[in-house]
């Protein structure tokens, strides 16, 4: 097969289907109709003599041939994209660039108010969109240039990614003011008090915060879990109206205690700090816009030792 036999737009559709695993989602991201994506897939199937994707209850599953083509196609498209969009420099004062940043709801609460206020002064036309790492295949999306950076505790981003540590993250116990455990910050909770309390636990899929549960289990520290939720954004509301307590990252606790009438105590368990890190794909290490955003975020949020 010769290169002039291939419509490169078909490879763009192929790459997006690998990321989204659904025709409707791929069509929406690419700005196409679903029939257009289906027609492109049909053309690729005829061209390559393979089904490429099979419908399953969980979405479009790639065939072995599609999996074999996935990385070479992604590399080729990223190379073309980089060449076509190469810039000698990046001027934040005049740029209208839109950046996509992968982060959790904790990241949105902690980073975005400060980040957006600073951007208004230094890059007034730059726009930010956030992406949940559970909503897309974050590694694939970053490799394809659809997500510029990711912030947080993301142990799944390894081969092909560069990183820069921003700050260590400790954990504290959070509960409403006036709670039976509220001592006005004068003392640390005991393990007995911690275990006896009713807990709300956040199971944040795709992040490393599950390590807290693992650490407690290793130390045989038990707790009564009354509620489990999939994200952190509702925890402030829940704690303010109940007598439950929660183990939360300290920087999140510092942001929500005042708005929700909460307080926090040092954690009674010897939980290790975790590192909140900025990640980017190696393909975009030299991209001027990506470099500028990385440096901008690092200057604002990195904890200087």
N, C-alpha and C positions, 0 to 999 in steps of 0.2 A: 504493500500500500504506500502511495506517495503522499506527501504533505498537501499537494494541490487537490487531492481528492477529498480532503476533510474540511468541512465548515467549522471554523474555530468556535462559532457560537454554540455548536453542539457540545463541545467540550466544556463550555461555561455551564450549560444546563446539567451535564453529567456531574461536574464538580459540585454544583449546588444540591443536586439530588443526594450525593454522598453525605453532605452536611445535614440536610434537612430530613431526609428519608421519607418525605411526603411530597407528592406532586403539587398540592395546593400551597404548601409553605414555600416550596422552591419558586413557584410562579409569583407569589406575592413579593418575595425578596428580589426577584429579577425584574419585576414590573411587567410580567407577561401574563397571558391568560392560561388557564389550566390546559385547554386544548393545544395551545402552542407548545407547552412543555411536553405534553403527551406525544405530539407529532415529532418533536425533536428526539425524544427517546426512541420512538419507532424508527426514525431514520438511522440513529446510531445502532440499533439492534440489527437492522438490515446490513449496515456497513460492516459491522464487526462479527456478524454471525453468532451473536450471543444475546440472551435475554437481558443481561446486565443487572436488572433489578426484578425481584419477585415480590408480589404482594403478600404480606403477612399481617396478622393482627396488630403487630407492633410497628407497621409501616413498610416501606419499600426496602427489602433486604438485598444487599449487593451479592451478586454471584462471585465465585472465585475469580473469574476473568475481570470483573469490575474492581475487586479488591487489588488485583495485580496492577491495574492501570491507575489506581487512585493516587498514589504518591507521585508518579511521573507526571500525570496530568496537572496535579496541584502545583508541582514545582514549575512546570512550563508556564502555566497561567500567571503565577506570581512573578516570574521573570519578565514576562511580557508586560504585565501591569506596572512593574517597577520601572521598566525602560520607557514606557509611554508616559508615565507620570513623574519622571525624574525632574527634580528641581535643583538648581544651583544653590538656592538658599530658601529659607522659610522666614517670612516676615509676619510675626504674630499680630502686629498692629493693623495690618491691612488684610490678612488672610480671612477667607470665609469658609475655611475647612471645617468639616464635621468629623469629630472623633467618636469612635465607639469604645467604651471602656467596660470590661467585664468586672462586675463586683456584686457582692451580696447586698441584702437590705441593710446589714450593719454598715457596709461601705458607703451606701447612699446617705445614711444618717450621719456618719462621721466625716466623710470626705467632702460631700457635695456642697454644703453651705459655704465652707471656706474656699473651695476650689472655684465655685461659680462667682463669688464675690471678687476674687483675685483676677479671674479672667475678664470680668467686666472692665477692669482698669487697664489690663495689659494686652488683652486680645479681644476687643469688644465684639467682633463679628464671628469669632470661633464658637461653634456649637458642640454640645456634648450629648451623647445618648448613652444610656447604660444598658447592659445586657446581662441577664442572669446566666451563670455558667450551667444551670440546669435546663435552660431553655434551648440551648444550642450545644453542639459538640465544641466546647471552647477551644480545644487544641486545634481542631480542623479549621474553625472559623478564624483563629489568629494566623494560622499558616496560610490561609487564603486571603489575608488582608482585610477581612470583614470586621475584625475586632482588633483595635490598635494596641491596647494594653489590658492587663488584668491586675487587679489589686486584691490582696487578701491572703488567706491561708489556703493555698492550692497545691497540695502535694502531687496532683496528677500531671502537672506541667513540668516535664523533665526533659527528655531528649528533644533537641531543636530549639530550646528556649533559654533566654538569658534572664537574669534576675538581679534585683538590687533590694537589699533589705531596707525597710523604712523604720520599723520600731518593734520592740518586743511587746507582746500582749499578755497581760496577766488576767486572772479571773477573780471575781468577787461574788459575794452573796447579796442579792438585791431583794427588797421587800418594801411594803408601804410604810410611811411614817405612822407611828402609833401602833405598829405591830408589836406583839408580845416580845419579839426578839430585838426591838428597837431600843438600843441603849444610848442613843445620841452619839454613836461613834466612839464611845469610851472604851469598848472592849471588843475583842474578836469572839465570834461565835464558837461554842465548843462543838466537837464532833457529835456529841450526844444530842445537842439542840438541832444541829443540822440534820441528823438522821431522823429525828422525831417529827420534823416539820413536814408539811405537805408541799410538794414540789411541782412546778411546771417545767418541762424539759423541752428544749428546742432541738429538733432533729434536722439540722440544716444540711440537706443532701448536697454532695459535691464540694463540701468544704472540709477543713481539718478539725472542725470544732467537736466532732465525735470523739476525739482523743480525750476529752474531759471524762466522758462516760467510761472509757477504757481505763483511765488512770484511777478513777474511783473503784472500779471493779477489781483492779489489780491489788488495791489496798484493802479490799473487803469492806469498803465503806458503803453501807446500804442507805437508801432513802425511799420515802413513800411518794411515788410518782402518781399524782392525781390527773395530770393533763400533759399531753404531748402535742406540740404544734410543729409545722414544717418550716417556720421562718421566725425571725426575731421581731418583725415590725409590730406585732400585736402584743408583745410581752408587757410593755408599759401599761397598756389599758388593762390587761389581765391582772397584773400585780396591784394596780391602784385600787381595784374593786374587790380583792379577795385577800385571804390570809395566807396565800401560797408564797413561796420564795423561789428564786431562780438563780442558777449559776450562770453569770454573764461575763463577757469580756469587759474589763474595767473601763476602757475608753467608751464603749457603748453605755455603760452605767452612768458615766459622768455626763453624757449627753441627755439621758432621759429622766434622771432623778428629779430635777426641778420641774419640768413640764407636767410630770405625772404624780408629783407629791410622794416620791420614793426616797429611800435612803439605802446605803450599802455598807457592808462590813467586810473586812478581810476574810478570805476564805479559810475555814479551819483545816482543810485538807492540803497537803503539800503538792499542789498542782504545778507542773512545770510551765514556765512562760513559753509562748509560741511566737514565731516571727511573722509579722505582717510584711508582705513582700510585693514588689512591683515586678511583673513579668512581661516580656515581649518576645516575639518570634525572631529568631536569628536572621531571617530574610530581610527584616526591616530595621536591622541594627544601624545601618548607615543612612536610613531615610531621614532627611532634615526635619520634617514635620514631627516624625516619631521621636527623634532625638530631642527636639525642643520640648515636647509634652513631657517626656520622661524627666528631663532636667527641671522643668517647672514644678512638677509634682514632688520630686525629690527635695527641692529647696524648701517647699512649704511644709512637708510632712515628716521628713526624715529626722529621727532623734539623734542629735549629735552626741557622740560619746566623748 
